[in-house]
Amino acid sequence: MSLLQALDLPLPQRGPGKSVAEAKTVAPAIKTEKLSQAAETWRQTHRQANERIMALKKSIQTHYSDGHPELLQEIDKGLVKLDEVLNNVGHRLADSLANASKAADDGARKTELKNAKSLLTEYINYVKSEPLIAHMDENPFGVETNLKALLAGGLTDAAKAIA
């Protein structure tokens, strides 16, 4: 006889028809879905950042379109530097999150999550410290990029999924 039966108390319910084994598989399934969604969210964030950078580049090119051909060549060379921001906060994070969501077992998932956390830290530090992001956000060409806020929001979403 159990303590609860001796005290004439009802046995606790685990939910409708859920065994302990079933309860243990629900949490990883939810985590897997969060990781998969976070991967797609980061890809969307990256696409939006790319669109905003492209709009800024187009605005700069339009502004100087009447300039000397040599000046235009130099401007085009300089605009390539804007793409470096997205190269430094690329799709590796999304790939790592997706890999963690598809991991065959807990060990593989933990390893991939460790990689994702490392990338997340790298990306956060880059976004905080890269002056070019602030320059793009404060550009005089009338293009509202809000890159720092966009990237920080995407990284925050990824951090929540990893936690």
C-alpha positions as CSV (number, residue, x, y, z in Angstrom):
1,M,0.0,0.0,0.0
2,S,1.3,3.4,-0.9
3,L,1.4,6.5,1.4
4,L,-1.3,8.1,-0.6
5,Q,-3.6,5.1,-0.3
6,A,-2.9,4.9,3.4
7,L,-4.0,8.5,3.8
8,D,-6.9,7.9,1.5
9,L,-5.7,10.5,-1.0
10,P,-6.2,10.2,-4.7
11,L,-3.3,9.2,-6.9
12,P,-1.8,12.1,-8.9
13,Q,-2.8,12.2,-12.6
14,R,-0.2,12.5,-15.3
15,G,-2.6,13.8,-17.8
16,P,-4.9,11.9,-20.1
17,G,-3.2,8.7,-21.0
18,K,0.4,9.9,-20.8
19,S,2.9,7.6,-19.3
20,V,6.3,8.7,-17.9
21,A,8.0,7.6,-21.1
22,E,5.6,9.7,-23.2
23,A,6.1,12.7,-21.0
24,K,9.9,12.4,-21.5
25,T,9.5,12.5,-25.3
26,V,7.2,15.6,-25.4
27,A,9.9,18.0,-24.1
28,P,12.5,17.0,-26.8
29,A,9.8,17.3,-29.5
30,I,9.0,20.8,-28.3
31,K,12.7,21.8,-28.2
32,T,13.2,20.3,-31.6
33,E,10.4,22.4,-33.0
34,K,11.7,25.6,-31.3
35,L,15.2,25.0,-32.8
36,S,13.8,24.4,-36.2
37,Q,11.7,27.6,-36.0
38,A,14.7,29.6,-34.7
39,A,16.7,28.4,-37.7
40,E,14.0,29.7,-40.1
41,T,13.6,32.9,-38.2
42,W,17.4,33.6,-38.4
43,R,17.3,33.0,-42.2
44,Q,14.4,35.5,-42.4
45,T,16.3,38.0,-40.3
46,H,19.3,37.6,-42.6
47,R,17.1,38.0,-45.7
48,Q,15.6,41.2,-44.3
49,A,19.1,42.6,-43.4
50,N,20.2,41.8,-46.9
51,E,17.2,43.6,-48.4
52,R,17.9,46.7,-46.3
53,I,21.6,46.7,-47.2
54,M,20.7,46.4,-50.9
55,A,18.3,49.3,-50.6
56,L,21.1,51.4,-49.0
57,K,23.6,50.4,-51.7
58,K,21.0,51.3,-54.4
59,S,20.4,54.7,-52.8
60,I,24.1,55.4,-52.6
61,Q,24.6,54.5,-56.3
62,T,21.6,56.6,-57.3
63,H,23.0,59.6,-55.3
64,Y,26.3,59.4,-57.1
65,S,25.0,58.3,-60.5
66,D,26.0,61.5,-62.2
67,G,29.6,61.2,-60.9
68,H,32.8,60.5,-62.9
69,P,33.1,56.8,-64.0
70,E,36.3,56.4,-61.8
71,L,34.4,57.7,-58.8
72,L,31.6,55.3,-59.5
73,Q,34.1,52.4,-59.7
74,E,35.5,53.4,-56.3
75,I,32.0,53.6,-54.8
76,D,31.1,50.2,-56.1
77,K,34.3,48.8,-54.5
78,G,33.4,50.5,-51.2
79,L,29.9,49.1,-51.3
80,V,31.2,45.6,-51.3
81,K,32.3,46.3,-47.7
82,L,28.7,46.5,-46.7
83,D,28.2,42.9,-47.6
84,E,30.9,41.8,-45.2
85,V,28.4,42.5,-42.3
86,L,26.2,39.7,-43.5
87,N,29.2,37.4,-44.2
88,N,30.1,37.7,-40.6
89,V,26.7,36.9,-39.3
90,G,25.8,34.4,-41.9
91,H,23.7,31.2,-42.2
92,R,26.1,29.1,-40.0
93,L,23.9,29.9,-37.0
94,A,20.7,28.8,-38.8
95,D,22.5,25.7,-40.1
96,S,23.6,24.8,-36.6
97,L,20.1,25.3,-35.1
98,A,18.6,23.2,-37.9
99,N,21.2,20.4,-37.3
100,A,20.4,20.5,-33.6
101,S,16.7,20.1,-34.3
102,K,17.4,17.1,-36.6
103,A,19.9,15.4,-34.2
104,A,19.5,11.7,-33.9
105,D,20.1,11.6,-30.1
106,D,20.7,13.8,-27.1
107,G,24.4,13.6,-27.4
108,A,24.5,14.9,-31.0
109,R,21.9,17.6,-30.1
110,K,24.0,18.8,-27.1
111,T,27.1,18.9,-29.3
112,E,25.3,21.0,-32.0
113,L,23.8,23.2,-29.4
114,K,27.2,23.9,-28.0
115,N,28.3,24.9,-31.5
116,A,25.1,27.1,-31.9
117,K,25.9,28.9,-28.6
118,S,29.4,29.6,-29.7
119,L,28.2,31.0,-33.0
120,L,25.5,33.0,-31.2
121,T,28.2,34.5,-28.9
122,E,30.4,35.3,-31.8
123,Y,27.5,37.0,-33.7
124,I,26.4,39.0,-30.7
125,N,29.8,40.3,-30.1
126,Y,30.2,41.3,-33.7
127,V,26.9,43.1,-33.9
128,K,27.7,45.0,-30.7
129,S,31.2,46.0,-31.8
130,E,31.0,46.5,-35.6
131,P,31.0,50.3,-36.3
132,L,29.9,49.7,-39.9
133,I,26.5,48.6,-38.7
134,A,26.0,51.8,-36.8
135,H,27.2,53.8,-39.9
136,M,24.6,52.1,-42.0
137,D,21.9,52.8,-39.5
138,E,22.9,56.5,-39.4
139,N,23.3,56.8,-43.1
140,P,22.6,60.2,-44.8
141,F,20.8,58.7,-47.8
142,G,17.3,58.4,-46.3
143,V,17.3,54.6,-46.0
144,E,16.2,53.3,-42.6
145,T,18.1,50.1,-42.2
146,N,17.8,49.6,-38.4
147,L,20.3,46.7,-38.8
148,K,21.5,46.6,-35.3
149,A,18.0,46.3,-33.9
150,L,17.0,43.7,-36.6
151,L,20.1,41.6,-36.0
152,A,19.8,41.9,-32.2
153,G,16.2,40.8,-32.4
154,G,17.0,37.8,-34.5
155,L,19.9,36.8,-32.2
156,T,17.6,37.1,-29.2
157,D,15.1,34.8,-30.7
158,A,17.9,32.2,-31.4
159,A,19.1,32.5,-27.8
160,K,15.6,31.8,-26.5
161,A,15.4,28.7,-28.6
162,I,18.8,27.4,-27.4
163,A,18.2,28.1,-23.7
